């Protein structure tokens, strides 16, 4: 399966200002596979170190940061030569050897001619006391589960992918049935690569759900292994509460919905742990709609979303037949899956911050709010056929230079003040 990040890796490889590259992402989103695929196709040779499997790797970096000595030790350990410009040095699960992460500073300063990539699933948790992150000395990419566009390419081929990503949106209506069927399939599989690969190989649906359940179990083991006992139980409470929090009419995260009388101080560390592990997304509220939105962030109000909607389906035991066969699946569960799906596509495609907005009176709420070059872009997600957009209209009347977008199952339309994007084109919000 080709991943969109591959093209960014190619640009990184040939960049004259290239630095050592850090690739982050939750466990099992495909980091190791992607880097090995890249290394095997784009370099004469690749040297792979797995810090989780070989404790000797950690020792190499425990003896200082002399790059010539480090490279020599790696060559001896792997019995492979490392040649500048021809070899990709890949250090996997670098969180298990944090000094290897710190060493990237010296690769950048003393040996920039080498191509070095490190990856890890829990890097946000792995910076131990006394070891600093090499700020300013690395390039950084983040890998997410497959987007819908990547799923389309894997299942239906490059031509439909290119049309979805680059074609005229109004012309996609002729492929509405095809894209809607693919979207229904994607609602079930989600974007975890192992699940998508199994689906492409015609694995039984129950077996695919079994893979999703196993991934969830692996995440639970990670939490138990890496989290301190002081917040372990609260991490599980937050994690397990997210689907129910999103299913409310107001999907704002409420501590009291986890535990009666709970307050922010009780669960802040647990939420931060899940964010650092890449297992959830946090979308903050803005108290005022202005540019830049970051200035108006309200740190006391936010929504939490899971990493992947397919895992949400497995977590909640959503009936597989409901997802794959129900024509109304996009509006089932009060649109929870649809809002989660749209957020994932925005995360994958946008480089600007994503927020939500509601007025102090609570009468005006915008599902997502981001900004273009100089304009606000309010986004409303409509899972059903009721396409009235009262909140968007009020927002646009208040901020007439905004570009309101409604994402629904209706075809593309551009009204005087509103653009409706079909649900399968959520990745195209970046065009606006």
Secondary structure as GFF3:
##gff-version 3
##sequence-region A 1 432
A	DSSP	alpha_helix	5	14	.	.	.	ID=ss1
A	DSSP	beta_strand	20	24	.	.	.	ID=ss2
A	DSSP	alpha_helix	31	42	.	.	.	ID=ss3
A	DSSP	beta_strand	45	50	.	.	.	ID=ss4
A	DSSP	alpha_helix	55	62	.	.	.	ID=ss5
A	DSSP	alpha_helix	67	78	.	.	.	ID=ss6
A	DSSP	beta_strand	87	92	.	.	.	ID=ss7
A	DSSP	three_ten_helix	94	96	.	.	.	ID=ss8
A	DSSP	alpha_helix	98	102	.	.	.	ID=ss9
A	DSSP	alpha_helix	104	110	.	.	.	ID=ss10
A	DSSP	beta_strand	115	120	.	.	.	ID=ss11
A	DSSP	alpha_helix	123	126	.	.	.	ID=ss12
A	DSSP	beta_strand	138	142	.	.	.	ID=ss13
A	DSSP	alpha_helix	148	156	.	.	.	ID=ss14
A	DSSP	alpha_helix	158	166	.	.	.	ID=ss15
A	DSSP	three_ten_helix	169	175	.	.	.	ID=ss16
A	DSSP	alpha_helix	176	189	.	.	.	ID=ss17
A	DSSP	alpha_helix	193	200	.	.	.	ID=ss18
A	DSSP	alpha_helix	205	226	.	.	.	ID=ss19
A	DSSP	alpha_helix	229	247	.	.	.	ID=ss20
A	DSSP	three_ten_helix	255	257	.	.	.	ID=ss21
A	DSSP	alpha_helix	264	276	.	.	.	ID=ss22
A	DSSP	beta_strand	280	286	.	.	.	ID=ss23
A	DSSP	three_ten_helix	293	296	.	.	.	ID=ss24
A	DSSP	beta_strand	297	306	.	.	.	ID=ss25
A	DSSP	alpha_helix	309	315	.	.	.	ID=ss26
A	DSSP	alpha_helix	320	325	.	.	.	ID=ss27
A	DSSP	three_ten_helix	329	335	.	.	.	ID=ss28
A	DSSP	alpha_helix	336	349	.	.	.	ID=ss29
A	DSSP	beta_strand	355	358	.	.	.	ID=ss30
A	DSSP	beta_strand	365	371	.	.	.	ID=ss31
A	DSSP	beta_strand	376	381	.	.	.	ID=ss32
A	DSSP	alpha_helix	390	398	.	.	.	ID=ss33
A	DSSP	beta_strand	404	408	.	.	.	ID=ss34
A	DSSP	beta_strand	413	414	.	.	.	ID=ss35
A	DSSP	beta_strand	418	422	.	.	.	ID=ss36
A	DSSP	three_ten_helix	423	431	.	.	.	ID=ss37
###
